[in-house]
Each structure stands twice: as structure tokens, then as C-alpha cells.
Amino acid sequence: MKKGKCIKCGSGDISKKKALGYRGYMSISFFSVALITDYVCTRCGYFESYVEDSKKLEQLRLGMKKG
């Protein structure tokens, strides 16, 4: 989806939006959150959510090893 093509139906009709509300972030620590971006196929309705900040992904990766 991030490359502009739906993996379910093959359509190129993809909408990218920042997620809002409680879905708009993932807690990394007490003081840090990762913002979430949604990709939605406007043909079939399939969607995927991503953390796109590489620094936040590394923080998540390190945190997962500890817990």
C-alpha cells in the first residue's frame, strides 16, 4: 500500500491520512509516542496502518527486546 497499490484488489486508488484519536499514536514510553499513518484503498476499503518515523521504529524495536 505504501507504494501506491492495494495488495488485496490491485487498485492504485490509495488515500494516505494521519490517523486520529486513540488510533493516531502508539505509546513507546511514558514520554514518547509514535504517530500512525493510515493507507486506505478507496476501491475495496482495505487499509493498513504504519509508523513511518524511522527513529520511532528503532525506539519500538529496542523497547520490545526489553519487554
C-alpha positions as CSV (number, residue, x, y, z in Angstrom):
1,M,0.0,0.0,0.0
2,K,2.8,2.4,0.8
3,K,4.0,2.1,-2.8
4,G,0.6,3.1,-4.1
5,K,-1.0,-0.2,-5.0
6,C,-3.6,-2.2,-3.0
7,I,-2.4,-5.7,-2.1
8,K,-5.9,-7.0,-2.0
9,C,-7.5,-5.7,-5.2
10,G,-4.5,-4.3,-7.1
11,S,-6.1,-0.8,-7.4
12,G,-3.9,2.3,-7.5
13,D,-6.6,4.4,-5.8
14,I,-4.9,4.8,-2.4
15,S,-5.6,7.6,0.1
16,K,-3.0,8.4,2.8
17,K,-4.1,10.2,6.0
18,K,-2.7,10.7,9.5
19,A,-4.7,8.6,12.0
20,L,-6.8,10.5,14.5
21,G,-7.9,9.9,18.1
22,Y,-6.6,6.9,20.1
23,R,-5.6,5.2,16.8
24,G,-3.4,8.1,15.9
25,Y,-0.4,7.1,18.0
26,M,1.4,4.2,19.7
27,S,3.0,4.6,23.1
28,I,6.7,3.9,23.2
29,S,7.4,5.1,26.7
30,F,5.8,7.5,29.2
31,F,7.2,10.5,27.3
32,S,7.3,9.3,23.7
33,V,4.7,8.2,21.1
34,A,4.9,7.2,17.5
35,L,2.4,8.7,15.1
36,I,0.4,6.4,12.9
37,T,-0.4,6.9,9.2
38,D,-3.3,5.0,7.5
39,Y,-3.3,4.0,3.9
40,V,-6.8,3.2,2.5
41,C,-7.8,1.7,-0.8
42,T,-10.7,3.7,-2.0
43,R,-11.8,0.9,-4.3
44,C,-12.2,-2.1,-1.9
45,G,-11.8,-0.4,1.5
46,Y,-8.8,-2.4,2.6
47,F,-6.5,-0.4,4.9
48,E,-3.1,-0.6,6.6
49,S,-1.5,1.5,9.3
50,Y,2.2,2.3,9.7
51,V,4.7,4.1,11.9
52,E,6.7,5.9,9.3
53,D,9.3,7.7,11.6
54,S,12.5,5.5,11.5
55,K,13.7,6.9,14.8
56,K,10.4,5.9,16.5
57,L,10.6,2.4,14.9
58,E,14.1,2.0,16.4
59,Q,12.7,3.0,19.8
60,L,9.9,0.5,19.5
61,R,12.4,-2.2,18.4
62,L,14.6,-1.6,21.4
63,G,11.7,-1.5,23.8
64,M,10.3,-4.8,22.5
65,K,13.6,-6.5,23.3
66,K,13.4,-5.4,26.9
67,G,9.9,-6.5,27.5
